[in-house]
């Protein structure tokens, strides 16, 4: 790599702490983004402020407190991943080591804050890796919306290299499959594997490659694990409201499996680079309860890649690909 390079890893975001006030602030920023909510903006303004923000934050306090440690898991993982990536880059090239930072699309540290810290550096190029394996306008493009203005404010406007997705990257597929296989070596292989992705409203997903890329990722992961078609399912989680979302739904699939006699399942969520509320609580707490109460006997959540070796090597692989020329 020639010249001073900055690597910016960007994930979705988190409240500053597990309190109603902090959650309200986070949700207001998140749900005000037109990339996330594509409905009538005038109508949504009233729905958000009169129906969601007065009630939803208090409902989420217990969930966030359940997964919280000294800080938000997603922010802790980002810090750990940055440190591990820096260490590997130093080993690879002690003379020309890129700067590595992390940011959140919503919440802190923000993209503008992260890039502002670099405004006095002699930066020639910025490599942005949104930590969303499957491309979606609601996530990947929301990152781009924040990166471009921040770079334009930089005194010397460095070149921008942007990772659009890595849904079928061999290092990504191998890392997910390896994490599943290692868990099964310790605990035994269950009857079914659910490969659960974050859902989207069907109307919002039209014209977006997200669902197709999720399907491709799931198929490649199942193939890497040498799973027969009947031993795994792809599902979608996290739906809200009454409109139809991408299907099949994770919660309904778990109920169907349990009631049809499936006693053991593993759930992996490869759309999440780092564990967060949607995995640690929605899957490992709520989905577990749903399956067991429907008659299932053994439920196993397989953690996200987080800052493990496979994730570090994946980031290095994406970085190499983007900076090869």
GITAVEN-V676227 format. One record per backbone hydrogen bond with DSSP energy under -1.0 kcal/mol. CO is the residue of the C=O (numbers start at 1). NH is the residue of the N-H. Records with the same first field share a line. If there is no record, write none. Layout:
BEGIN
CO: NH, NH
END
This chain:
BEGIN
4: 124, 125
5: 99
6: 127
7: 101
8: 129
9: 103
10: 131
11: 105
12: 106
17: 19
19: 23
20: 24
21: 25
22: 26
23: 27
24: 28
25: 29
26: 30
27: 31
30: 33
33: 37
40: 44
41: 45
42: 46
43: 47
44: 48
45: 49
46: 50
47: 51, 52
48: 53
52: 55, 56
55: 59
56: 60
60: 64
61: 65
62: 66
63: 67
64: 68
71: 69
72: 76
73: 77
74: 78
75: 79
76: 80
77: 81
78: 82
79: 83
80: 84
81: 85
82: 86
83: 87
84: 88
85: 89
86: 90
87: 91
88: 92
89: 93
99: 7
101: 9
103: 11
109: 104
110: 114
111: 115
112: 116
113: 117
116: 119
118: 121
121: 123
124: 159
125: 6
126: 161
127: 8
128: 163
129: 10
130: 132
133: 166
136: 140, 141
139: 143
140: 144
141: 145
143: 146, 147
144: 148
146: 150
147: 151
148: 152
149: 153
151: 154
154: 157
159: 126
161: 128
166: 169
169: 173
170: 174
171: 175
172: 176
173: 177
174: 178
175: 179
176: 180
177: 181
178: 182
179: 183
180: 184
181: 185
182: 186
183: 187
184: 188
192: 266
193: 233
194: 268
195: 235
197: 237
200: 246
201: 205
205: 208
209: 213
210: 214
211: 215
212: 216
213: 217
214: 218
215: 219
216: 220
217: 221
218: 222
219: 223
220: 224
221: 225
222: 227
223: 226
228: 231
231: 193
233: 195
235: 197
236: 250
237: 199
244: 202
248: 236
249: 253
250: 254
251: 255
252: 256
253: 257
254: 258
255: 259
256: 260
257: 262
258: 261
263: 297, 298
264: 192
265: 300
266: 194
267: 302
268: 196
269: 272
273: 306
276: 279, 280
277: 281, 282
279: 284
281: 285, 286
282: 287
283: 288
285: 289
286: 290
287: 291
288: 292
289: 293
290: 294
291: 296
292: 295
298: 265
300: 267
305: 308
308: 312
309: 313
310: 314
311: 315
312: 316
313: 317
314: 318
315: 319
316: 320
317: 321
318: 322
319: 323
END
